[in-house]
Amino acid sequence: MKRLMNRIRLLAVRAPALVVFKFAVATIAAQFALPAAASDTTPPPLSEGGHFVEKDGAALYGAICQGCHMPQGQGAKGAGMYPALAANPRLASAAYPAYTVLHGRNGMPGFAERLSDEQVAEAVNYVRSHFGNHYTDPLTAADVAKLR
């Protein structure tokens, strides 16, 4: 740093003040610049061209549903009403959550254009078998196709 200050003083004698100021600012800024990242830390995309890439129910729930319905399916109230999925008797029929995922309901958007039949079935089966829900009759991709 002492060497840097000596260079700035030398320039002050030989150059106009504005040039010295710009050089000093640039030099000091370079001293505190952060090093470039050693590796690419870009997270994987959540979707490809409008379609979600996750395949299993847990990953789909984490990428799409938990932002509103919360990580443990407890739902939330505040700026909006996000129904609890935990221990929810409305999930007894697999058709109800499947139709809701496809076409939306109230403030929830539909995901028919962004999810395949298999993805909808995986997400619905995950929610119906987690968070205190114990519904064992599986929803199939063929069932979802009929609801589109």
TORSESE-628005 format. One record per residue (C-alpha): residue in three letters; x, y, z. Coordinates in nm, 3 decimals. Example, Ala and Ser with C-alpha at 12.3 -4.5 7.8 and 13.67 -1.06 7.14 Angstrom:
BEGIN
<rovo><type>ALA</type><c1>1.230</c1><c2>-0.450</c2><c3>0.780</c3></rovo>
<rovo><type>SER</type><c1>1.367</c1><c2>-0.106</c2><c3>0.714</c3></rovo>
end
This chain:
BEGIN
<rovo><type>MET</type><c1>0.000</c1><c2>0.000</c2><c3>0.000</c3></rovo>
<rovo><type>LYS</type><c1>0.295</c1><c2>0.233</c2><c3>0.072</c3></rovo>
<rovo><type>ARG</type><c1>0.423</c1><c2>0.177</c2><c3>-0.279</c3></rovo>
<rovo><type>LEU</type><c1>0.079</c1><c2>0.261</c2><c3>-0.417</c3></rovo>
<rovo><type>MET</type><c1>0.067</c1><c2>0.590</c2><c3>-0.226</c3></rovo>
<rovo><type>ASN</type><c1>0.413</c1><c2>0.686</c2><c3>-0.356</c3></rovo>
<rovo><type>ARG</type><c1>0.294</c1><c2>0.632</c2><c3>-0.715</c3></rovo>
<rovo><type>ILE</type><c1>-0.011</c1><c2>0.849</c2><c3>-0.652</c3></rovo>
<rovo><type>ARG</type><c1>0.204</c1><c2>1.131</c2><c3>-0.507</c3></rovo>
<rovo><type>LEU</type><c1>0.440</c1><c2>1.116</c2><c3>-0.805</c3></rovo>
<rovo><type>LEU</type><c1>0.148</c1><c2>1.143</c2><c3>-1.046</c3></rovo>
<rovo><type>ALA</type><c1>0.008</c1><c2>1.436</c2><c3>-0.850</c3></rovo>
<rovo><type>VAL</type><c1>0.314</c1><c2>1.639</c2><c3>-0.937</c3></rovo>
<rovo><type>ARG</type><c1>0.309</c1><c2>1.550</c2><c3>-1.307</c3></rovo>
<rovo><type>ALA</type><c1>-0.064</c1><c2>1.523</c2><c3>-1.395</c3></rovo>
<rovo><type>PRO</type><c1>-0.377</c1><c2>1.729</c2><c3>-1.348</c3></rovo>
<rovo><type>ALA</type><c1>-0.582</c1><c2>1.654</c2><c3>-1.035</c3></rovo>
<rovo><type>LEU</type><c1>-0.870</c1><c2>1.483</c2><c3>-1.216</c3></rovo>
<rovo><type>VAL</type><c1>-0.639</c1><c2>1.229</c2><c3>-1.381</c3></rovo>
<rovo><type>VAL</type><c1>-0.472</c1><c2>1.155</c2><c3>-1.048</c3></rovo>
<rovo><type>PHE</type><c1>-0.809</c1><c2>1.114</c2><c3>-0.879</c3></rovo>
<rovo><type>LYS</type><c1>-0.936</c1><c2>0.870</c2><c3>-1.145</c3></rovo>
<rovo><type>PHE</type><c1>-0.614</c1><c2>0.667</c2><c3>-1.129</c3></rovo>
<rovo><type>ALA</type><c1>-0.626</c1><c2>0.656</c2><c3>-0.748</c3></rovo>
<rovo><type>VAL</type><c1>-0.987</c1><c2>0.541</c2><c3>-0.741</c3></rovo>
<rovo><type>ALA</type><c1>-0.926</c1><c2>0.272</c2><c3>-1.004</c3></rovo>
<rovo><type>THR</type><c1>-0.611</c1><c2>0.147</c2><c3>-0.832</c3></rovo>
<rovo><type>ILE</type><c1>-0.767</c1><c2>0.132</c2><c3>-0.486</c3></rovo>
<rovo><type>ALA</type><c1>-1.080</c1><c2>-0.036</c2><c3>-0.623</c3></rovo>
<rovo><type>ALA</type><c1>-0.862</c1><c2>-0.301</c2><c3>-0.786</c3></rovo>
<rovo><type>GLN</type><c1>-0.700</c1><c2>-0.371</c2><c3>-0.448</c3></rovo>
<rovo><type>PHE</type><c1>-1.038</c1><c2>-0.465</c2><c3>-0.301</c3></rovo>
<rovo><type>ALA</type><c1>-1.187</c1><c2>-0.646</c2><c3>-0.601</c3></rovo>
<rovo><type>LEU</type><c1>-1.317</c1><c2>-0.993</c2><c3>-0.533</c3></rovo>
<rovo><type>PRO</type><c1>-1.147</c1><c2>-1.281</c2><c3>-0.715</c3></rovo>
<rovo><type>ALA</type><c1>-1.341</c1><c2>-1.456</c2><c3>-0.989</c3></rovo>
<rovo><type>ALA</type><c1>-1.531</c1><c2>-1.768</c2><c3>-0.889</c3></rovo>
<rovo><type>ALA</type><c1>-1.324</c1><c2>-2.083</c2><c3>-0.920</c3></rovo>
<rovo><type>SER</type><c1>-1.608</c1><c2>-2.286</c2><c3>-1.067</c3></rovo>
<rovo><type>ASP</type><c1>-1.948</c1><c2>-2.241</c2><c3>-1.221</c3></rovo>
<rovo><type>THR</type><c1>-2.195</c1><c2>-2.237</c2><c3>-0.934</c3></rovo>
<rovo><type>THR</type><c1>-2.506</c1><c2>-2.187</c2><c3>-1.144</c3></rovo>
<rovo><type>PRO</type><c1>-2.787</c1><c2>-2.399</c2><c3>-1.001</c3></rovo>
<rovo><type>PRO</type><c1>-2.961</c1><c2>-2.643</c2><c3>-1.233</c3></rovo>
<rovo><type>PRO</type><c1>-3.271</c1><c2>-2.505</c2><c3>-1.403</c3></rovo>
<rovo><type>LEU</type><c1>-3.611</c1><c2>-2.574</c2><c3>-1.253</c3></rovo>
<rovo><type>SER</type><c1>-3.760</c1><c2>-2.592</c2><c3>-1.597</c3></rovo>
<rovo><type>GLU</type><c1>-3.669</c1><c2>-2.637</c2><c3>-1.960</c3></rovo>
<rovo><type>GLY</type><c1>-3.870</c1><c2>-2.423</c2><c3>-2.197</c3></rovo>
<rovo><type>GLY</type><c1>-4.167</c1><c2>-2.396</c2><c3>-1.966</c3></rovo>
<rovo><type>HIS</type><c1>-4.168</c1><c2>-2.759</c2><c3>-1.854</c3></rovo>
<rovo><type>PHE</type><c1>-4.040</c1><c2>-2.871</c2><c3>-1.515</c3></rovo>
<rovo><type>VAL</type><c1>-3.754</c1><c2>-3.120</c2><c3>-1.524</c3></rovo>
<rovo><type>GLU</type><c1>-3.813</c1><c2>-3.292</c2><c3>-1.189</c3></rovo>
<rovo><type>LYS</type><c1>-3.956</c1><c2>-3.641</c2><c3>-1.216</c3></rovo>
<rovo><type>ASP</type><c1>-4.027</c1><c2>-3.771</c2><c3>-0.865</c3></rovo>
<rovo><type>GLY</type><c1>-4.296</c1><c2>-3.640</c2><c3>-0.634</c3></rovo>
<rovo><type>ALA</type><c1>-4.067</c1><c2>-3.507</c2><c3>-0.361</c3></rovo>
<rovo><type>ALA</type><c1>-3.861</c1><c2>-3.304</c2><c3>-0.609</c3></rovo>
<rovo><type>LEU</type><c1>-4.172</c1><c2>-3.171</c2><c3>-0.782</c3></rovo>
<rovo><type>TYR</type><c1>-4.325</c1><c2>-3.071</c2><c3>-0.449</c3></rovo>
<rovo><type>GLY</type><c1>-4.002</c1><c2>-2.895</c2><c3>-0.351</c3></rovo>
<rovo><type>ALA</type><c1>-3.974</c1><c2>-2.709</c2><c3>-0.680</c3></rovo>
<rovo><type>ILE</type><c1>-4.336</c1><c2>-2.610</c2><c3>-0.730</c3></rovo>
<rovo><type>CYS</type><c1>-4.567</c1><c2>-2.662</c2><c3>-0.433</c3></rovo>
<rovo><type>GLN</type><c1>-4.377</c1><c2>-2.585</c2><c3>-0.116</c3></rovo>
<rovo><type>GLY</type><c1>-4.337</c1><c2>-2.216</c2><c3>-0.199</c3></rovo>
<rovo><type>CYS</type><c1>-4.706</c1><c2>-2.169</c2><c3>-0.115</c3></rovo>
<rovo><type>HIS</type><c1>-4.808</c1><c2>-2.483</c2><c3>0.075</c3></rovo>
<rovo><type>MET</type><c1>-4.489</c1><c2>-2.475</c2><c3>0.290</c3></rovo>
<rovo><type>PRO</type><c1>-4.221</c1><c2>-2.745</c2><c3>0.332</c3></rovo>
<rovo><type>GLN</type><c1>-4.432</c1><c2>-2.965</c2><c3>0.561</c3></rovo>
<rovo><type>GLY</type><c1>-4.759</c1><c2>-2.904</c2><c3>0.376</c3></rovo>
<rovo><type>GLN</type><c1>-4.898</c1><c2>-2.690</c2><c3>0.659</c3></rovo>
<rovo><type>GLY</type><c1>-5.020</c1><c2>-2.412</c2><c3>0.428</c3></rovo>
<rovo><type>ALA</type><c1>-5.017</c1><c2>-2.042</c2><c3>0.515</c3></rovo>
<rovo><type>LYS</type><c1>-5.232</c1><c2>-1.732</c2><c3>0.557</c3></rovo>
<rovo><type>GLY</type><c1>-5.122</c1><c2>-1.377</c2><c3>0.496</c3></rovo>
<rovo><type>ALA</type><c1>-5.108</c1><c2>-1.209</c2><c3>0.158</c3></rovo>
<rovo><type>GLY</type><c1>-5.318</c1><c2>-1.499</c2><c3>0.038</c3></rovo>
<rovo><type>MET</type><c1>-5.477</c1><c2>-1.822</c2><c3>0.159</c3></rovo>
<rovo><type>TYR</type><c1>-5.264</c1><c2>-2.129</c2><c3>0.088</c3></rovo>
<rovo><type>PRO</type><c1>-5.453</c1><c2>-2.439</c2><c3>0.204</c3></rovo>
<rovo><type>ALA</type><c1>-5.283</c1><c2>-2.697</c2><c3>0.419</c3></rovo>
<rovo><type>LEU</type><c1>-5.214</c1><c2>-3.025</c2><c3>0.243</c3></rovo>
<rovo><type>ALA</type><c1>-5.115</c1><c2>-3.194</c2><c3>0.570</c3></rovo>
<rovo><type>ALA</type><c1>-5.381</c1><c2>-3.432</c2><c3>0.702</c3></rovo>
<rovo><type>ASN</type><c1>-5.625</c1><c2>-3.298</c2><c3>0.444</c3></rovo>
<rovo><type>PRO</type><c1>-5.942</c1><c2>-3.509</c2><c3>0.400</c3></rovo>
<rovo><type>ARG</type><c1>-6.004</c1><c2>-3.351</c2><c3>0.058</c3></rovo>
<rovo><type>LEU</type><c1>-5.712</c1><c2>-3.557</c2><c3>-0.072</c3></rovo>
<rovo><type>ALA</type><c1>-5.904</c1><c2>-3.883</c2><c3>-0.014</c3></rovo>
<rovo><type>SER</type><c1>-6.002</c1><c2>-3.882</c2><c3>-0.380</c3></rovo>
<rovo><type>ALA</type><c1>-5.694</c1><c2>-3.857</c2><c3>-0.602</c3></rovo>
<rovo><type>ALA</type><c1>-5.901</c1><c2>-3.687</c2><c3>-0.872</c3></rovo>
<rovo><type>TYR</type><c1>-5.948</c1><c2>-3.370</c2><c3>-0.663</c3></rovo>
<rovo><type>PRO</type><c1>-5.579</c1><c2>-3.277</c2><c3>-0.620</c3></rovo>
<rovo><type>ALA</type><c1>-5.497</c1><c2>-3.396</c2><c3>-0.973</c3></rovo>
<rovo><type>TYR</type><c1>-5.765</c1><c2>-3.174</c2><c3>-1.126</c3></rovo>
<rovo><type>THR</type><c1>-5.650</c1><c2>-2.883</c2><c3>-0.909</c3></rovo>
<rovo><type>VAL</type><c1>-5.287</c1><c2>-2.926</c2><c3>-1.015</c3></rovo>
<rovo><type>LEU</type><c1>-5.388</c1><c2>-2.938</c2><c3>-1.381</c3></rovo>
<rovo><type>HIS</type><c1>-5.642</c1><c2>-2.657</c2><c3>-1.390</c3></rovo>
<rovo><type>GLY</type><c1>-5.577</c1><c2>-2.449</c2><c3>-1.078</c3></rovo>
<rovo><type>ARG</type><c1>-5.823</c1><c2>-2.321</c2><c3>-0.822</c3></rovo>
<rovo><type>ASN</type><c1>-5.885</c1><c2>-1.971</c2><c3>-0.684</c3></rovo>
<rovo><type>GLY</type><c1>-5.537</c1><c2>-1.811</c2><c3>-0.668</c3></rovo>
<rovo><type>MET</type><c1>-5.348</c1><c2>-2.127</c2><c3>-0.764</c3></rovo>
<rovo><type>PRO</type><c1>-5.243</c1><c2>-2.146</c2><c3>-1.129</c3></rovo>
<rovo><type>GLY</type><c1>-5.293</c1><c2>-2.462</c2><c3>-1.331</c3></rovo>
<rovo><type>PHE</type><c1>-4.989</c1><c2>-2.661</c2><c3>-1.442</c3></rovo>
<rovo><type>ALA</type><c1>-5.142</c1><c2>-2.862</c2><c3>-1.728</c3></rovo>
<rovo><type>GLU</type><c1>-4.910</c1><c2>-2.699</c2><c3>-1.982</c3></rovo>
<rovo><type>ARG</type><c1>-4.598</c1><c2>-2.738</c2><c3>-1.769</c3></rovo>
<rovo><type>LEU</type><c1>-4.626</c1><c2>-3.091</c2><c3>-1.629</c3></rovo>
<rovo><type>SER</type><c1>-4.662</c1><c2>-3.429</c2><c3>-1.795</c3></rovo>
<rovo><type>ASP</type><c1>-4.926</c1><c2>-3.677</c2><c3>-1.680</c3></rovo>
<rovo><type>GLU</type><c1>-4.653</c1><c2>-3.876</c2><c3>-1.505</c3></rovo>
<rovo><type>GLN</type><c1>-4.528</c1><c2>-3.569</c2><c3>-1.317</c3></rovo>
<rovo><type>VAL</type><c1>-4.878</c1><c2>-3.477</c2><c3>-1.199</c3></rovo>
<rovo><type>ALA</type><c1>-4.934</c1><c2>-3.835</c2><c3>-1.079</c3></rovo>
<rovo><type>GLU</type><c1>-4.599</c1><c2>-3.836</c2><c3>-0.895</c3></rovo>
<rovo><type>ALA</type><c1>-4.667</c1><c2>-3.504</c2><c3>-0.722</c3></rovo>
<rovo><type>VAL</type><c1>-5.021</c1><c2>-3.599</c2><c3>-0.620</c3></rovo>
<rovo><type>ASN</type><c1>-4.913</c1><c2>-3.943</c2><c3>-0.496</c3></rovo>
<rovo><type>TYR</type><c1>-4.635</c1><c2>-3.779</c2><c3>-0.293</c3></rovo>
<rovo><type>VAL</type><c1>-4.872</c1><c2>-3.534</c2><c3>-0.122</c3></rovo>
<rovo><type>ARG</type><c1>-5.135</c1><c2>-3.804</c2><c3>-0.061</c3></rovo>
<rovo><type>SER</type><c1>-4.879</c1><c2>-4.027</c2><c3>0.113</c3></rovo>
<rovo><type>HIS</type><c1>-4.688</c1><c2>-3.763</c2><c3>0.316</c3></rovo>
<rovo><type>PHE</type><c1>-4.762</c1><c2>-3.486</c2><c3>0.568</c3></rovo>
<rovo><type>GLY</type><c1>-4.994</c1><c2>-3.706</c2><c3>0.773</c3></rovo>
<rovo><type>ASN</type><c1>-5.187</c1><c2>-3.827</c2><c3>0.468</c3></rovo>
<rovo><type>HIS</type><c1>-5.211</c1><c2>-4.204</c2><c3>0.433</c3></rovo>
<rovo><type>TYR</type><c1>-5.399</c1><c2>-4.255</c2><c3>0.108</c3></rovo>
<rovo><type>THR</type><c1>-5.258</c1><c2>-4.566</c2><c3>-0.057</c3></rovo>
<rovo><type>ASP</type><c1>-5.458</c1><c2>-4.589</c2><c3>-0.381</c3></rovo>
<rovo><type>PRO</type><c1>-5.213</c1><c2>-4.460</c2><c3>-0.643</c3></rovo>
<rovo><type>LEU</type><c1>-5.300</c1><c2>-4.210</c2><c3>-0.913</c3></rovo>
<rovo><type>THR</type><c1>-5.169</c1><c2>-4.317</c2><c3>-1.255</c3></rovo>
<rovo><type>ALA</type><c1>-5.066</c1><c2>-4.115</c2><c3>-1.558</c3></rovo>
<rovo><type>ALA</type><c1>-5.367</c1><c2>-4.262</c2><c3>-1.741</c3></rovo>
<rovo><type>ASP</type><c1>-5.595</c1><c2>-4.126</c2><c3>-1.467</c3></rovo>
<rovo><type>VAL</type><c1>-5.441</c1><c2>-3.781</c2><c3>-1.509</c3></rovo>
<rovo><type>ALA</type><c1>-5.482</c1><c2>-3.792</c2><c3>-1.888</c3></rovo>
<rovo><type>LYS</type><c1>-5.859</c1><c2>-3.836</c2><c3>-1.841</c3></rovo>
<rovo><type>LEU</type><c1>-5.873</c1><c2>-3.516</c2><c3>-1.632</c3></rovo>
<rovo><type>ARG</type><c1>-5.701</c1><c2>-3.294</c2><c3>-1.888</c3></rovo>
end
